[in-house]
Amino acid sequence: MADRAVRKTGKNSEGDITRLCNEGDAWSPRSKADAISDIENGIHTYHVPWKDGRTEIRVVNDSVRGKYLRTDRDDTTRNNLDDLPDC
């Protein structure tokens, strides 16, 4: 299992996360569907690194939207997937 750092995200026209990226890593970019499968099957973990720590990326299963990727809200926006630069 690899623990993968995510520093950028791809988004569609509605702002939904479509892929996770970390330039220079062989796995990047990783599609949303593949990242969800990785997390759910314990193949890889994904996180957003920041100066004083990290924030885990997890799968949410919404009855309307289906499965999607997110970080938990906290006191900063620098680790929110929506706020990361585009890849």
C-alpha positions in Angstrom: 0.0 0.0 0.0 1.3 3.5 -0.9 0.4 6.6 1.0 -0.1 9.3 -1.8 0.2 13.0 -1.3 -2.2 15.1 -3.3 -1.3 18.7 -4.1 -3.6 19.4 -7.0 -7.1 18.3 -8.2 -8.9 18.1 -11.5 -12.4 19.5 -11.5 -15.3 19.4 -14.0 -17.4 22.4 -15.1 -19.6 22.0 -12.0 -16.6 22.0 -9.7 -16.7 18.3 -8.8 -13.4 16.6 -8.2 -12.6 14.3 -11.2 -8.9 13.4 -10.5 -6.2 13.7 -7.9 -2.7 14.8 -8.8 0.9 15.2 -7.5 3.2 16.3 -10.3 6.2 14.1 -10.8 4.7 11.0 -9.2 4.1 8.0 -11.5 0.6 7.5 -10.3 -0.5 11.0 -11.1 -3.1 11.9 -12.3 -5.5 9.3 -10.7 -9.1 9.4 -11.7 -11.8 9.9 -9.1 -13.2 6.3 -9.7 -9.7 4.7 -9.3 -8.9 6.7 -6.2 -12.2 5.7 -4.6 -11.5 2.1 -5.5 -8.0 2.4 -4.0 -9.3 3.8 -0.7 -12.3 1.5 -0.3 -10.2 -1.6 -1.1 -7.3 -0.6 1.1 -4.9 -0.5 -1.9 -3.6 3.1 -1.4 -4.4 6.1 0.9 -4.4 9.7 -0.2 -3.8 12.9 1.8 -3.3 16.6 1.4 0.1 17.5 3.0 0.6 20.9 4.6 3.3 22.6 6.7 2.1 21.4 10.1 0.5 18.1 9.2 -1.8 16.4 6.8 -5.5 15.9 6.0 -6.8 12.5 5.0 -8.9 12.1 1.8 -11.9 9.9 2.3 -14.8 8.5 0.3 -18.3 9.8 1.0 -21.3 7.9 -0.3 -24.2 10.3 -0.8 -27.6 8.9 -1.6 -28.1 11.6 -4.3 -24.6 12.4 -5.6 -23.2 8.9 -5.3 -19.6 8.4 -4.1 -17.1 11.3 -4.0 -13.8 12.3 -2.5 -13.5 14.9 0.3 -11.4 16.1 3.2 -13.1 16.9 6.5 -13.6 20.6 7.2 -11.4 22.3 9.7 -10.0 25.7 10.5 -8.3 26.2 7.2 -9.2 25.9 3.5 -5.7 25.1 2.3 -6.4 21.4 2.5 -9.8 21.3 0.9 -9.8 19.4 -2.4 -11.9 22.2 -4.0 -9.4 24.8 -3.1 -6.3 23.0 -4.3 -4.8 24.2 -7.6 -6.0 22.6 -10.8 -4.1 19.8 -12.5 
